[in-house]
């Protein structure tokens, strides 16, 4: 994106994070934690009545702690960012279906013709001119008009597409950071749960292991949920990266087939 659009994406990401916090926290306060408390109380009563009772794993208990809540917030935030980027790529891919420079089969473009074809691209709306395909086409036409060298044109187009691929790759760093941070938060829950379990070791020695098992549940549940979310996000990150790479490759192919192969320097 150009500098003009950077604040738009930043504001979007900021509001996406705020909305994710509000939605997830509201769901936890109104649904998850009340249900988890109810399930735990019911299981405790059944355990008191039947010493052989085996507690069932409840989804509400699995996700009730603050570490899992934080993971869901970050996961939802990452999904919002990926959705924004996927929408931008899809919007830019739409130009690949358009004939921005109408050239009939067999027609040749001479260096003297580049100014006329450049005007056709420059006639596009300003927001479209900032997209990769129009920038690549304009660069190719200007380079051909100034150097009359088709090899230079091809190299120029490749350079622009390569720099765009690097930019798109660098913009995935925030999503990758979130995907890394989620398992880390899960491990924090593991450390917290094990620490609480060790603090209640005296009670376990006396025969009451309820507190220890509850704390160990926090430890393992947080890591379990965090890893599941991370696996899902990493799959989507790779799909988004694949979408971006195909877009850049198809753009370079478009320039080669729709423009460069029609050029003639003599």
N, C-alpha and C positions, 0 to 999 in steps of 0.2 A: 504493500500500500504506500501511497505517497504521504508526505508529512501532513498534508491537509486532512487525511483520513485517520491518522493515528489517534487524535483525541476522541474520535467517535468510537473506535474500538475500545479504548481505555475506559470511557464512560460506560460502554456496554458491559464490559467485564466487571466493573465496579458494581453496577446495579444488579448484574446477574448474581454476584456473590451475596449482596444484601438480600435479594429475593430468595436465594437458596437457603440462607440462614433462617429467614422468617418462616418459609414453608416447612422446612425440616423440623425446626424447633417447635412450631405450632403443632405439627403432627405428633411429635414425641410427647409433648405436654398433654395433649388431648386424647391420644389414642394409645401410643406404645407403652408409656410408663404406667398408666392406670391398668391396662390389661396385664402387664408384667407383674404388678403388685398382686393382682387378683389371682393369677396363675400360681405364683409362689406361695401365697397364703393357702390356696386350695391344696397344693402339693404337700405343704408342711402339715396340714391337718390329716391328710391321708397317710403321711409317714408316721404320725403319732399313733394312728389307729392300727396300722399294719406295719410291723417292723420289716417285713419282706417287700414292702412297696418299692418299686423302681421308678424314679422320677422320669417322666417323658421330656424330651427336648422340645421346648416351645419356642416358636419363632419370636414371640414377644420378649422372652427372657434372653434369647440370643442377641437381640439388638438393643437392649434397654439402656446400656451404659453410655457415658458421655463420649468415649472413644469411638463407638460405633456411630453415634450421632455426628461427630466431627467428620468421620469418613464419608457418610452419606452427603453431608454438606459439600465437601470437596468434590465428591463424585458428581453431584448435580451441577456444580460450578464448571467442572471440566466438560461435561456434556453440553452446557450452554456455549462454552467457548468453541468447542468442536462444531456445534451446529452453525455458529456464526461463520466459521471458516469454510465449512462445507457449502453453505449458501453462497458465499462469495465466489468460490471456485465454480460452482454450478452456473452462476450468473455469467462468469467470464467464458465458460465453455460454450454458452449459447452463441457467442460470436463466431465460433468455429463452424456453425451451421449456416452462416450468412456469407454472401459473396461480396466482401468489402471492396475488392478490386475486380470488377467484371472484365475478364479477359477471355476472349473466344479461343477455342482450341486452334492451334497453329499460328496464333497472333504472336508477334515479337515486340518486346519492349526495348526501346533504345534509350541511351542516357538522356537524350533530349525530351523524352516523354515522361520522365520521372516527376517533373513538377506538376503536371496535370493529374497524374495518379495520386500524388501526395495530397492534392486539394480534396480529393474524394474521401480520403481518410480523415483529413482535418475538418471535414464537414460534419463528422460525428459529434454527438453531444460531449461536453467536457468530461463527464464522468466515464464515458466509454473510451475516450482518448487515453485515459490513464491506465487502461487495462493492458495486459501483456501483448495481445495480438496486434492492436493498432500501433503500439510502441515499436514492436518488432518490424512491422510492415513499413512504418515511416523511416526507421533507421536503415532498413535495407534500400529503400528508394533513394534516400539522401546519400548513402554511401556509394550507390551505383552512379548517381548523377555527378558526384565529385571525383571518384576514382576510375570509373568505367571498367572496374575489375570485378568480375562475377565471383571470384574466389574470396575477395575482400568482403563482398556482400554476404556470402555464406558464413564467413567467420564472424562477421558482426552480428548476424542473427543468432548464431550459436552462443556467442558471448552474452547477449541479452537474455536468452532463455536459461543459460547456465546461472547467471546472477539471480534471476527470478527464482530458480529452483533452490538456490542457497538461502534466499530471503524467506521463502516459504518454510524451508527446513528449520531456520533459526526461530521462526515464530511458533514452532511447536514446542519450544523449550519450556514454556510455562505449563503446558499440558503434561509434558514428561515429568516436570518437577512435582506436579500434583499426584501423578501416578506413582512417583517414588515416595511422596510424603504420606500417602494413605497407609501403606504397610508399616511405615515408621510409627505412625500414630497407633496402629494395632499393637506393635511391640511395646509401646509405652503402656498400653492397657495391660499387656502381659506382665510387665515389670511391676506395675501398681498392684495387680491382683496377687502376684506371688508375694510381694511385700506385705500385703494385708493378711495373707494366709500364714506367713511366718510369724506375724505379730500375734496371731491367735493359736500358736502352737501349744501354749499352756492349756488352753481349753480342750484341745484335741487329746492331750495326754490324759486329761480327766475324763475323757469319754464323749465329750460333746464336739463332734466334727462338723456340725452344721455351718458354722462360720467359716471354717477352712474350705469346705467344699464350695460354698458360695463365692469366696474370693478366688478360688482356682477356676471357677466357672467364668468369672470376669476376665481372668487372664487368657483362657483359651478362646472364649467367645469373641473377644476383641480382635485377636489375630485372625481367627477364622473368617469373620466378616470382612476385615480389611483386605485379606488376600483375595477373597472372592471379587470384591469391588475392583481391586487393582488388575486382576486378570481380565475382567470385562472391559475396563478402560483401555488397557494396553492393546486389546484386540481392535477397539475402535480407532485408537491412535494409528495403528498400522494400516487400517483401511483408509483413513484420511490421508496418510502419507502416500499411499498408493494412488489415491485419487489425484493428489497434487502432482505426482511424478508423471502420471499419464497425461494430465492436462498440459504440462510443459512440453512433453514429447510430441503430443498432437499439435501443439502450436508451432513448433519448429517444422514438423512435417507439412503443416498447412502452408507455411511460408515457402517451403521448397517447391511444393506442388502447384500452388496457386500463383506464385510470383517469380521466384528465382529461376525456375526452369524456362520461363518465357523470356528471360533477359538475353540480349544479344549486344555485345560490345562493339561489333564492327558496323 
